Amino acid sequence: FSKNFNTFFKTMGSTWDTKHKNYILENFRLLREASYDSTIRVGDDTVKANTAVLARSPVFERTLQAPMIETKEKVISISDFSVGAVRRLVDFLYESDFCSEKLNLDELLELLAISHKYEVNALVDLVCDAVRNQVTASNCVKVLKFVDIYSQAEAHAPPPEEDKEKPLKRARIDGGAITNLRNKAIEKVSESV
């Protein structure tokens, strides 16, 4: 969100000073926090979010609609990812944007895994692009093993349910981004031999 506003403020030039920019960003942060009605528990940490925003992930949507305790209490427990990955996923659900420059390969692979698991396809595509840019001869085998795990899971997944109204809500990941990532890793393996 702040990245989009930084771009907006740059186009405004000197009309908007830092004080105005910070004021608007702070108000949007407060508005976001005021709408929290759900909690994601990650170990001892929590990530707050709005149920409608979480529903941009088909997995979260199904979890929050199912007749389970999570629906009543609006608390989702996640034990297989770090709190950082969960925060990045939730931030993407709010902003439809993410910044890969500050993430190392392991953080990107974890973000790819969580976005794949929670069926946030737009983020899968963006993270695959970011990982592809970081593939080197020294890490290509690691990336290839990672991609193979998710490609195998994809091969056994049920057929996708298309929802043209909600582009983030396809039930399966489009294999194009994963295939491109695999090809890049194979290319680097070939170069290193």
C-alpha positions in Angstrom: 0.0 0.0 0.0 2.7 2.5 1.0 4.6 1.6 -2.2 1.6 2.6 -4.3 1.2 5.8 -2.4 4.9 6.6 -2.7 4.5 6.3 -6.5 1.5 8.5 -6.3 3.3 11.1 -4.2 6.2 11.2 -6.6 3.9 12.0 -9.5 2.4 14.9 -7.4 5.8 16.5 -7.2 6.3 19.3 -4.7 2.5 19.8 -4.2 2.6 17.1 -1.5 5.3 17.4 1.2 6.4 14.6 3.5 4.1 15.8 6.3 1.0 15.4 4.1 2.2 12.1 2.8 2.8 10.7 6.3 -0.6 12.0 7.5 -2.4 10.2 4.7 -0.4 7.0 5.2 -1.1 7.1 8.9 -4.8 7.6 8.4 -4.9 4.6 6.0 -3.0 2.5 8.5 -5.5 3.5 11.2 -8.4 2.7 8.9 -6.9 -0.7 8.2 -6.4 -1.5 11.9 -9.9 -0.3 12.7 -11.4 -2.9 10.4 -9.6 -5.9 12.0 -12.1 -8.6 13.0 -10.0 -11.7 12.5 -6.7 -13.0 14.0 -4.2 -15.4 12.5 -2.2 -17.1 15.2 1.4 -18.1 14.3 3.0 -19.6 17.3 3.1 -16.9 20.0 2.5 -14.2 17.5 -0.7 -12.9 15.9 -1.5 -11.1 12.7 -4.7 -9.1 12.6 -6.8 -8.8 9.4 -10.3 -8.2 8.1 -12.3 -11.2 7.2 -13.4 -9.8 3.9 -9.7 -9.2 3.0 -8.7 -12.7 4.0 -11.5 -14.0 1.8 -9.4 -13.0 -1.2 -7.6 -16.3 -0.5 -10.0 -19.2 -1.3 -8.5 -21.2 1.5 -9.1 -18.5 4.1 -12.6 -18.0 2.7 -13.5 -21.7 3.0 -11.9 -21.8 6.5 -13.9 -18.8 7.7 -17.2 -20.1 6.2 -17.0 -23.7 7.4 -18.9 -24.8 10.5 -15.7 -24.9 12.6 -14.4 -23.1 15.6 -12.4 -20.8 13.4 -15.6 -19.4 11.9 -17.1 -18.6 15.3 -14.0 -17.1 16.9 -12.4 -15.8 13.7 -9.1 -17.1 14.7 -7.0 -19.1 12.3 -3.9 -21.0 13.5 -1.0 -21.5 11.1 1.9 -23.6 12.3 3.8 -24.4 9.1 5.0 -20.9 8.2 6.9 -18.0 9.9 5.0 -15.0 11.1 7.0 -12.9 8.5 5.6 -15.0 5.7 2.1 -14.7 7.1 2.4 -11.0 7.4 3.6 -10.7 3.8 0.7 -12.8 2.6 -1.8 -10.7 4.5 -0.2 -7.4 3.3 -0.5 -8.7 -0.3 -4.2 -9.5 0.3 -4.7 -5.9 1.4 -2.4 -4.2 -1.2 -2.1 -6.5 -4.2 1.6 -5.5 -4.2 4.8 -6.7 -2.6 8.5 -5.7 -2.6 10.9 -8.5 -3.3 14.1 -6.5 -3.1 14.5 -6.9 0.7 13.8 -10.7 0.7 16.5 -13.3 0.5 15.9 -16.6 -1.5 14.7 -18.6 1.6 12.1 -15.9 2.4 10.9 -15.8 -1.2 10.6 -19.6 -1.3 8.6 -19.5 2.0 6.4 -16.8 0.5 5.9 -18.9 -2.6 5.0 -21.9 -0.5 2.4 -20.0 1.6 0.9 -18.2 -1.4 0.6 -21.6 -3.1 -1.0 -23.2 -0.1 -3.5 -20.4 0.4 -4.2 -20.2 -3.4 -3.2 -16.6 -3.9 -2.2 -17.0 -7.5 -1.3 -13.4 -8.3 1.3 -13.5 -5.5 2.6 -16.9 -6.7 3.2 -15.4 -10.1 5.0 -12.3 -8.6 7.2 -14.4 -6.3 8.1 -16.9 -9.0 9.4 -13.9 -11.0 11.4 -12.7 -8.0 12.8 -16.1 -7.4 13.7 -16.6 -11.1 15.7 -13.4 -10.8 17.7 -14.8 -7.9 18.4 -18.2 -9.4 22.2 -18.7 -9.6 24.5 -21.7 -10.2 25.0 -22.1 -6.5 21.3 -22.2 -5.5 19.7 -23.7 -8.7 19.4 -27.2 -7.2 17.6 -25.9 -4.1 15.2 -24.0 -6.3 14.6 -27.0 -8.6 13.9 -29.3 -5.6 11.5 -26.8 -4.2 9.7 -26.3 -7.5 9.4 -30.1 -8.0 7.6 -30.4 -4.7 4.9 -27.9 -5.8 4.7 -29.2 -9.3 3.9 -32.7 -7.9 1.3 -31.3 -5.6 -0.2 -29.5 -8.6 -0.4 -32.6 -10.7 -2.6 -34.3 -8.0 -4.8 -31.3 -7.4 -8.5 -31.3 -8.4 -9.5 -29.4 -11.6 -9.7 -25.7 -11.1 -12.9 -23.8 -10.5 -12.8 -20.6 -12.6 -14.2 -17.4 -11.1 -13.8 -14.6 -13.6 -15.2 -12.0 -11.1 -12.4 -12.7 -8.6 -9.0 -13.2 -10.3 -7.3 -14.1 -7.1 -9.7 -17.0 -6.6 -8.8 -19.7 -9.0 -8.7 -23.0 -7.2 -5.4 -24.1 -8.7 -2.2 -22.4 -9.4 -1.5 -21.6 -13.1 1.5 -23.8 -13.9 3.1 -21.2 -16.2 5.0 -19.3 -13.5 6.2 -22.5 -11.8 7.2 -24.0 -15.1 9.2 -20.9 -16.0 10.9 -21.0 -12.6 11.8 -24.7 -13.1 13.2 -23.9 -16.6 15.4 -21.1 -15.2 16.7 -23.5 -12.5 17.4 -26.2 -15.1 19.2 -23.6 -17.2 21.4 -22.7 -14.3 22.1 -26.4 -13.5 23.2 -26.9 -17.1 25.5 -23.9 -16.9 27.1 -25.1 -13.8 28.0 -28.6 -15.2 
